[in-house]
């Protein structure tokens, strides 16, 4: 059993192509329909307790949350230049100048083995082996007392870490193992009946319907696929020109800077002006709305499958219209409109990448002229030739 909590072999297995399971980087909003396991003791010693906080299942996999309490000073769990806090779950193992042929005692090793022998651990990297499963870290963190606490108060450190595992396990026993040498926990394993997870995933499957539509506002909306985005993927490539975001299929191109303010009122005026201008310029027809899954942004339909666009980015792509584009997403720290918009006839495209402070637009000469002459948007709009750096003045492309 212990062999699957040891450093991974130097020869990597054949890798599967990237896929887009439900949110890798956080839990979907709302109560999970596929709750399978809650608050289960995994391991315990005189110095620490490790618990399975929950297992929630989805059609393509399950989420595992681990929580640990250690009577060890926070600083004593650091490894070298381990900032900003102890990396007890090994998200960044090995650190710079740290050997990769032995696991530090501070690492809390977590592993999962399916009934058919397939396994994944948090110390084997985040590759996508052909046979699976993939164990991908979600959100996590920790806190605790530092050295020098008063003698009558023992130091205490708390940690939590979520993992996304895909695919679902086959029927049979699912083994979840842990080992934490610094906290005196040897290799310990806990068995869970995989049928509990499989059945929970079936309950959650109701959120997906036929997998091709989502429901909102009393209507069914069609989800996009790779075929609907192929014309974008085939026409764009990484770089500094406008074609990193917009295919070279239009008569004119421009960038429109986003407001440099955190005031909601000004950002809302900007977004409303964009939607109103596009709506006036476009004959009645559906629009494709693409919500980029950054792990922190609202994708409106968190349970929906992702469509891969550009260089492996996952979007929730849904066919709706200007009204939905303007009001579906809850306002977050930045852009409230979809990161990607284009009408069914593909007469224009608006793309706002997550790390850019501007939108890239391709369309007709008339559309770009209207943007340039708009009282609010015009001062922020700049016409861009296809073969030149599209980065607006005063900005830096990341």
LUMMARDO-39702 format. One record per residue (C-alpha): residue number from 1; residue in one letter; z, x, y. Coordinates in steps of 0.5 Angstrom, whole numbers. Each point is the difference from the previous one (the first is absolute). Example, Ala and Ser with C-alpha at 12.3 -4.5 7.8 and 13.67 -1.06 7.14 Angstrom:
// residues 2
+-----+------+-------+-------+-------+
!  nr ! rest !     z !     x !     y !
+-----+------+-------+-------+-------+
!   1 !    a !    16 !    25 !    -9 !
!   2 !    s !    -2 !     2 !     7 !
+-----+------+-------+-------+-------+
***
This chain:
// residues 398
+-----+------+-------+-------+-------+
!  nr ! rest !     z !     x !     y !
+-----+------+-------+-------+-------+
!   1 !    x !     0 !     0 !     0 !
!   2 !    x !     2 !     6 !     5 !
!   3 !    x !    -7 !     2 !     0 !
!   4 !    x !    -3 !    -5 !     4 !
!   5 !    x !     5 !     2 !     6 !
!   6 !    x !    -2 !     7 !     0 !
!   7 !    x !    -5 !     3 !     5 !
!   8 !    x !    -7 !    -2 !    -2 !
!   9 !    x !    -5 !     4 !    -3 !
!  10 !    x !    -5 !     5 !     4 !
!  11 !    x !    -6 !    -3 !    -3 !
!  12 !    x !    -1 !    -7 !     3 !
!  13 !    x !    -3 !    -6 !    -5 !
!  14 !    x !    -7 !    -3 !     2 !
!  15 !    x !     1 !    -4 !     6 !
!  16 !    x !    -2 !    -8 !     1 !
!  17 !    x !    -3 !    -2 !     7 !
!  18 !    x !     4 !    -2 !     5 !
!  19 !    x !     2 !    -8 !     0 !
!  20 !    x !     3 !    -5 !     5 !
!  21 !    x !     6 !    -3 !    -4 !
!  22 !    x !     5 !    -5 !     4 !
!  23 !    x !     4 !     4 !     6 !
!  24 !    x !     1 !     7 !    -2 !
!  25 !    x !     4 !     1 !     6 !
!  26 !    x !     5 !    -5 !     1 !
!  27 !    x !     2 !    -7 !    -3 !
!  28 !    x !    -4 !    -6 !     2 !
!  29 !    x !     3 !    -5 !     5 !
!  30 !    x !     4 !    -6 !    -3 !
!  31 !    x !     4 !    -1 !    -6 !
!  32 !    x !    -3 !     3 !    -7 !
!  33 !    x !    -3 !    -5 !    -4 !
!  34 !    x !     0 !     5 !    -6 !
!  35 !    x !     7 !     2 !     0 !
!  36 !    x !     2 !     3 !    -7 !
!  37 !    x !     6 !     4 !     0 !
!  38 !    x !     6 !     1 !     5 !
!  39 !    x !     6 !     5 !     1 !
!  40 !    x !     0 !     3 !    -6 !
!  41 !    x !     4 !     6 !    -2 !
!  42 !    x !    -4 !     6 !    -2 !
!  43 !    x !     5 !     6 !     0 !
!  44 !    x !     7 !     2 !     2 !
!  45 !    x !     4 !     6 !     0 !
!  46 !    x !     7 !     3 !     4 !
!  47 !    x !    -5 !     2 !     6 !
!  48 !    x !    -5 !    -6 !     0 !
!  49 !    x !    -3 !    -6 !    -1 !
!  50 !    x !    -7 !    -2 !    -1 !
!  51 !    x !    -3 !    -7 !     0 !
!  52 !    x !    -6 !    -4 !    -1 !
!  53 !    x !     0 !    -4 !     6 !
!  54 !    x !    -6 !    -5 !    -2 !
!  55 !    x !    -6 !     0 !    -4 !
!  56 !    x !    -5 !    -5 !     3 !
!  57 !    x !    -7 !    -1 !    -3 !
!  58 !    x !    -7 !    -1 !     2 !
!  59 !    x !    -7 !    -2 !    -3 !
!  60 !    x !    -1 !     8 !     0 !
!  61 !    x !     6 !     3 !    -1 !
!  62 !    x !     8 !     0 !     2 !
!  63 !    x !     4 !     3 !     5 !
!  64 !    x !     7 !     4 !    -2 !
!  65 !    x !     5 !     1 !     5 !
!  66 !    x !     5 !     5 !    -1 !
!  67 !    x !     7 !     1 !     3 !
!  68 !    x !     5 !     5 !     0 !
!  69 !    x !     7 !     2 !     2 !
!  70 !    x !     3 !     7 !    -1 !
!  71 !    x !     7 !     3 !     2 !
!  72 !    x !    -4 !     6 !     2 !
!  73 !    x !     0 !     2 !     8 !
!  74 !    x !    -7 !    -1 !     3 !
!  75 !    x !    -1 !     7 !     2 !
!  76 !    x !     1 !     2 !    -8 !
!  77 !    x !    -6 !    -3 !    -2 !
!  78 !    x !    -5 !     3 !     4 !
!  79 !    x !    -5 !     5 !    -2 !
!  80 !    x !    -2 !     6 !     5 !
!  81 !    x !    -4 !    -3 !     6 !
!  82 !    x !     1 !    -7 !    -3 !
!  83 !    x !     0 !    -4 !     7 !
!  84 !    x !     1 !    -5 !     3 !
!  85 !    x !     5 !    -1 !    -6 !
!  86 !    x !     1 !     1 !    -8 !
!  87 !    x !    -7 !    -1 !    -4 !
!  88 !    x !     4 !    -3 !    -6 !
!  89 !    x !    -6 !    -4 !    -3 !
!  90 !    x !    -4 !     6 !     1 !
!  91 !    x !    -6 !    -3 !     4 !
!  92 !    x !    -1 !     7 !     3 !
!  93 !    x !     1 !     4 !    -6 !
!  94 !    x !    -1 !     6 !     0 !
!  95 !    x !     1 !     2 !     7 !
!  96 !    x !    -3 !     6 !     3 !
!  97 !    x !     2 !     6 !    -4 !
!  98 !    x !     4 !    -4 !    -5 !
!  99 !    x !    -2 !     2 !    -8 !
! 100 !    x !    -4 !    -6 !    -3 !
! 101 !    x !     2 !     2 !    -7 !
! 102 !    x !     7 !    -2 !     0 !
! 103 !    x !     3 !    -6 !     3 !
! 104 !    x !     6 !     1 !     5 !
! 105 !    x !     7 !    -3 !    -2 !
! 106 !    x !     0 !    -5 !     6 !
! 107 !    x !    -6 !    -4 !    -2 !
! 108 !    x !     1 !    -7 !    -3 !
! 109 !    x !    -5 !     0 !    -5 !
! 110 !    x !    -3 !    -7 !    -2 !
! 111 !    x !    -5 !    -2 !    -5 !
! 112 !    x !    -3 !    -6 !    -3 !
! 113 !    x !    -3 !     0 !    -8 !
! 114 !    x !    -4 !    -6 !    -2 !
! 115 !    x !     1 !    -2 !    -7 !
! 116 !    x !    -7 !     3 !    -2 !
! 117 !    x !     3 !     7 !     2 !
! 118 !    x !    -4 !     0 !     7 !
! 119 !    x !     5 !     3 !     5 !
! 120 !    x !     1 !     2 !     8 !
! 121 !    x !     5 !     3 !     4 !
! 122 !    x !     2 !     2 !     7 !
! 123 !    x !    -1 !     7 !    -2 !
! 124 !    x !    -7 !     0 !    -2 !
! 125 !    x !    -3 !    -1 !     6 !
! 126 !    x !    -4 !    -6 !     2 !
! 127 !    x !    -7 !     1 !    -3 !
! 128 !    x !    -3 !    -6 !    -4 !
! 129 !    x !    -1 !     2 !    -7 !
! 130 !    x !    -6 !    -4 !    -4 !
! 131 !    x !     5 !    -3 !    -5 !
! 132 !    x !     6 !    -1 !     6 !
! 133 !    x !     5 !    -2 !     2 !
! 134 !    x !     0 !     2 !     7 !
! 135 !    x !     7 !     1 !     3 !
! 136 !    x !    -1 !    -1 !     8 !
! 137 !    x !     6 !     1 !     5 !
! 138 !    x !     1 !    -5 !     4 !
! 139 !    x !     5 !    -1 !     6 !
! 140 !    x !     7 !     4 !    -1 !
! 141 !    x !     5 !     4 !     4 !
! 142 !    x !     8 !     2 !     0 !
! 143 !    x !     6 !     1 !     3 !
! 144 !    x !     7 !     3 !    -1 !
! 145 !    x !     6 !     5 !     3 !
! 146 !    x !    -1 !     7 !     1 !
! 147 !    x !     4 !     6 !    -2 !
! 148 !    x !     7 !     0 !     3 !
! 149 !    x !     2 !    -7 !    -1 !
! 150 !    x !     8 !    -1 !     1 !
! 151 !    x !     3 !     1 !    -7 !
! 152 !    x !     2 !    -7 !    -1 !
! 153 !    x !    -7 !    -2 !     0 !
! 154 !    x !    -5 !     2 !    -5 !
! 155 !    x !    -7 !     1 !     2 !
! 156 !    x !    -5 !    -5 !    -2 !
! 157 !    x !    -7 !     0 !     1 !
! 158 !    x !    -5 !    -6 !    -2 !
! 159 !    x !    -7 !     0 !    -1 !
! 160 !    x !    -6 !    -6 !    -2 !
! 161 !    x !    -7 !     1 !    -2 !
! 162 !    x !    -5 !    -5 !    -2 !
! 163 !    x !    -6 !     2 !    -5 !
! 164 !    x !    -6 !    -4 !    -1 !
! 165 !    x !    -3 !     0 !    -7 !
! 166 !    x !    -6 !    -2 !    -3 !
! 167 !    x !    -3 !    -3 !    -4 !
! 168 !    x !     5 !    -5 !    -4 !
! 169 !    x !     3 !     3 !    -6 !
! 170 !    x !    -2 !    -3 !    -7 !
! 171 !    x !     5 !    -4 !    -4 !
! 172 !    x !     6 !     4 !    -3 !
! 173 !    x !     6 !     4 !     3 !
! 174 !    x !    -1 !     3 !     7 !
! 175 !    x !     4 !     6 !     0 !
! 176 !    x !     3 !     2 !     7 !
! 177 !    x !     3 !     7 !     0 !
! 178 !    x !     4 !     4 !     5 !
! 179 !    x !     3 !     7 !     1 !
! 180 !    x !     4 !     3 !     6 !
! 181 !    x !     3 !     7 !    -2 !
! 182 !    x !     4 !     1 !     6 !
! 183 !    x !     3 !    -7 !     0 !
! 184 !    x !     2 !     2 !    -8 !
! 185 !    x !    -5 !    -6 !    -2 !
! 186 !    x !    -3 !     3 !    -7 !
! 187 !    x !    -7 !    -4 !    -2 !
! 188 !    x !     2 !    -7 !    -1 !
! 189 !    x !    -5 !    -6 !    -1 !
! 190 !    x !     0 !    -7 !     0 !
! 191 !    x !    -4 !    -5 !    -4 !
! 192 !    x !    -3 !    -6 !     3 !
! 193 !    x !    -4 !    -5 !    -3 !
! 194 !    x !    -7 !     1 !     3 !
! 195 !    x !    -1 !    -8 !    -2 !
! 196 !    x !     4 !    -1 !     6 !
! 197 !    x !    -4 !     3 !     5 !
! 198 !    x !    -7 !    -3 !    -3 !
! 199 !    x !     3 !    -7 !     0 !
! 200 !    x !     2 !     2 !     8 !
! 201 !    x !    -7 !     2 !     1 !
! 202 !    x !    -3 !    -6 !    -2 !
! 203 !    x !     5 !    -4 !     4 !
! 204 !    x !    -2 !     4 !     6 !
! 205 !    x !    -8 !    -1 !    -2 !
! 206 !    x !     0 !    -7 !     3 !
! 207 !    x !     0 !     4 !     7 !
! 208 !    x !    -7 !     2 !    -1 !
! 209 !    x !    -3 !    -6 !    -3 !
! 210 !    x !    -7 !     2 !    -2 !
! 211 !    x !     1 !     7 !     3 !
! 212 !    x !    -6 !    -2 !     4 !
! 213 !    x !     3 !    -4 !     6 !
! 214 !    x !     7 !    -1 !     4 !
! 215 !    x !     3 !    -6 !     3 !
! 216 !    x !     2 !    -1 !     7 !
! 217 !    x !     0 !    -5 !     5 !
! 218 !    x !    -1 !    -5 !    -5 !
! 219 !    x !    -7 !     3 !    -2 !
! 220 !    x !    -3 !     5 !    -5 !
! 221 !    x !    -3 !     6 !     2 !
! 222 !    x !    -4 !     5 !    -3 !
! 223 !    x !     2 !     7 !    -2 !
! 224 !    x !    -5 !     6 !     1 !
! 225 !    x !    -2 !     5 !    -5 !
! 226 !    x !    -3 !     7 !     0 !
! 227 !    x !    -7 !    -4 !     0 !
! 228 !    x !     1 !    -3 !     7 !
! 229 !    x !     3 !     7 !     2 !
! 230 !    x !    -6 !     4 !    -3 !
! 231 !    x !    -4 !     0 !     6 !
! 232 !    x !     6 !     4 !     4 !
! 233 !    x !     1 !     5 !    -5 !
! 234 !    x !    -7 !     2 !    -1 !
! 235 !    x !    -1 !     1 !     7 !
! 236 !    x !     6 !     3 !     2 !
! 237 !    x !     3 !     7 !    -1 !
! 238 !    x !     6 !     4 !     3 !
! 239 !    x !    -1 !     4 !     6 !
! 240 !    x !     1 !    -1 !     8 !
! 241 !    x !    -7 !    -4 !     1 !
! 242 !    x !     0 !    -8 !     1 !
! 243 !    x !    -2 !     0 !    -7 !
! 244 !    x !     6 !     2 !    -3 !
! 245 !    x !     2 !    -7 !     1 !
! 246 !    x !    -6 !    -4 !     1 !
! 247 !    x !    -7 !     0 !    -4 !
! 248 !    x !    -6 !     3 !     4 !
! 249 !    x !    -3 !    -7 !    -1 !
! 250 !    x !     0 !    -3 !     8 !
! 251 !    x !    -3 !     1 !     6 !
! 252 !    x !     6 !     2 !     4 !
! 253 !    x !     7 !     3 !    -1 !
! 254 !    x !     6 !     1 !     5 !
! 255 !    x !     8 !     1 !    -1 !
! 256 !    x !     5 !    -5 !     4 !
! 257 !    x !     6 !     4 !     1 !
! 258 !    x !     7 !    -4 !    -2 !
! 259 !    x !     5 !    -2 !     6 !
! 260 !    x !     4 !     6 !     1 !
! 261 !    x !     7 !    -4 !     0 !
! 262 !    x !     5 !    -3 !    -4 !
! 263 !    x !     0 !    -6 !     4 !
! 264 !    x !    -2 !    -6 !    -5 !
! 265 !    x !    -3 !    -4 !     6 !
! 266 !    x !    -5 !     5 !     2 !
! 267 !    x !    -2 !     1 !    -8 !
! 268 !    x !    -1 !    -7 !    -1 !
! 269 !    x !    -5 !    -1 !     6 !
! 270 !    x !    -4 !     6 !    -2 !
! 271 !    x !     0 !    -3 !    -7 !
! 272 !    x !    -2 !    -7 !     2 !
! 273 !    x !    -5 !     3 !     5 !
! 274 !    x !    -3 !     4 !    -6 !
! 275 !    x !     0 !    -7 !    -5 !
! 276 !    x !    -3 !    -4 !     6 !
! 277 !    x !    -6 !     5 !     1 !
! 278 !    x !    -2 !     0 !    -7 !
! 279 !    x !     1 !    -7 !    -1 !
! 280 !    x !    -5 !    -2 !     6 !
! 281 !    x !    -5 !     5 !    -2 !
! 282 !    x !     0 !    -2 !    -8 !
! 283 !    x !    -3 !    -6 !    -2 !
! 284 !    x !     4 !    -5 !    -4 !
! 285 !    x !     1 !     4 !    -7 !
! 286 !    x !     6 !     3 !    -4 !
! 287 !    x !     3 !     6 !     1 !
! 288 !    x !     3 !     5 !    -4 !
! 289 !    x !     7 !     3 !     2 !
! 290 !    x !     2 !     6 !    -3 !
! 291 !    x !     8 !     2 !     0 !
! 292 !    x !     1 !     7 !    -2 !
! 293 !    x !     6 !     1 !    -4 !
! 294 !    x !     4 !     6 !     3 !
! 295 !    x !     6 !    -1 !    -3 !
! 296 !    x !     4 !    -3 !     6 !
! 297 !    x !    -5 !    -5 !     3 !
! 298 !    x !    -1 !    -7 !    -1 !
! 299 !    x !    -6 !    -1 !    -5 !
! 300 !    x !     1 !    -8 !     1 !
! 301 !    x !    -1 !    -1 !    -8 !
! 302 !    x !     5 !     5 !    -3 !
! 303 !    x !    -2 !    -2 !    -7 !
! 304 !    x !    -7 !     0 !     1 !
! 305 !    x !    -4 !     6 !    -4 !
! 306 !    x !    -3 !     5 !     5 !
! 307 !    x !    -7 !     2 !     1 !
! 308 !    x !    -1 !     8 !     1 !
! 309 !    x !    -4 !     1 !     6 !
! 310 !    x !    -2 !     7 !     3 !
! 311 !    x !     4 !     6 !    -3 !
! 312 !    x !     4 !    -4 !    -5 !
! 313 !    x !     4 !    -4 !     5 !
! 314 !    x !     2 !    -7 !    -3 !
! 315 !    x !    -1 !    -6 !     4 !
! 316 !    x !     1 !    -8 !    -1 !
! 317 !    x !    -7 !    -2 !     2 !
! 318 !    x !     0 !    -8 !     1 !
! 319 !    x !    -6 !    -4 !     3 !
! 320 !    x !     3 !    -5 !     5 !
! 321 !    x !    -2 !     0 !     8 !
! 322 !    x !     2 !     2 !     7 !
! 323 !    x !     6 !    -5 !     0 !
! 324 !    x !     3 !     3 !    -6 !
! 325 !    x !    -1 !     7 !     3 !
! 326 !    x !     4 !    -2 !     6 !
! 327 !    x !     6 !    -3 !    -3 !
! 328 !    x !     1 !     2 !    -7 !
! 329 !    x !     3 !     7 !     0 !
! 330 !    x !     7 !     0 !     3 !
! 331 !    x !     1 !     5 !     6 !
! 332 !    x !     3 !     7 !    -2 !
! 333 !    x !     0 !     6 !     3 !
! 334 !    x !    -7 !     1 !     2 !
! 335 !    x !    -7 !    -4 !    -1 !
! 336 !    x !     1 !    -7 !    -2 !
! 337 !    x !    -7 !    -2 !    -2 !
! 338 !    x !    -4 !     2 !    -7 !
! 339 !    x !    -1 !     8 !     0 !
! 340 !    x !    -7 !    -2 !    -2 !
! 341 !    x !    -5 !    -6 !     2 !
! 342 !    x !    -7 !    -2 !    -1 !
! 343 !    x !    -4 !    -7 !     0 !
! 344 !    x !    -3 !    -2 !    -7 !
! 345 !    x !    -7 !     2 !     3 !
! 346 !    x !     3 !     7 !     2 !
! 347 !    x !    -3 !     0 !     7 !
! 348 !    x !     6 !     4 !     2 !
! 349 !    x !     6 !     4 !    -3 !
! 350 !    x !     7 !     1 !     4 !
! 351 !    x !     4 !     5 !    -4 !
! 352 !    x !     7 !     3 !     2 !
! 353 !    x !     3 !     6 !    -4 !
! 354 !    x !     7 !     0 !    -1 !
! 355 !    x !     1 !     7 !     4 !
! 356 !    x !    -5 !    -2 !     5 !
! 357 !    x !     2 !    -3 !     7 !
! 358 !    x !    -7 !    -3 !     1 !
! 359 !    x !    -5 !    -4 !    -4 !
! 360 !    x !    -7 !     2 !    -2 !
! 361 !    x !    -5 !    -5 !     1 !
! 362 !    x !    -8 !    -1 !    -2 !
! 363 !    x !    -4 !    -6 !     2 !
! 364 !    x !    -6 !    -2 !     4 !
! 365 !    x !    -1 !     3 !     7 !
! 366 !    x !     2 !    -7 !     3 !
! 367 !    x !     7 !     1 !    -3 !
! 368 !    x !     1 !     7 !     2 !
! 369 !    x !    -2 !    -2 !     7 !
! 370 !    x !     4 !    -6 !     0 !
! 371 !    x !     6 !     4 !    -2 !
! 372 !    x !    -2 !     5 !     6 !
! 373 !    x !     0 !    -5 !     5 !
! 374 !    x !     6 !    -4 !    -2 !
! 375 !    x !     6 !     0 !     5 !
! 376 !    x !     5 !     2 !    -4 !
! 377 !    x !    -3 !     4 !    -6 !
! 378 !    x !    -6 !     3 !     4 !
! 379 !    x !     5 !     6 !     3 !
! 380 !    x !     2 !     1 !    -7 !
! 381 !    x !    -7 !     0 !    -3 !
! 382 !    x !    -4 !     6 !    -1 !
! 383 !    x !    -7 !     0 !    -3 !
! 384 !    x !    -1 !     5 !    -5 !
! 385 !    x !    -7 !     4 !    -3 !
! 386 !    x !     0 !     0 !    -8 !
! 387 !    x !     0 !     8 !     0 !
! 388 !    x !     6 !     1 !     5 !
! 389 !    x !     7 !     1 !    -1 !
! 390 !    x !     3 !    -7 !     1 !
! 391 !    x !     7 !     1 !     2 !
! 392 !    x !     1 !    -3 !     7 !
! 393 !    x !     2 !     5 !     5 !
! 394 !    x !     8 !     2 !     0 !
! 395 !    x !     1 !    -2 !    -7 !
! 396 !    x !    -1 !     5 !    -6 !
! 397 !    x !    -3 !    -2 !    -7 !
! 398 !    x !     5 !     1 !    -6 !
+-----+------+-------+-------+-------+
***
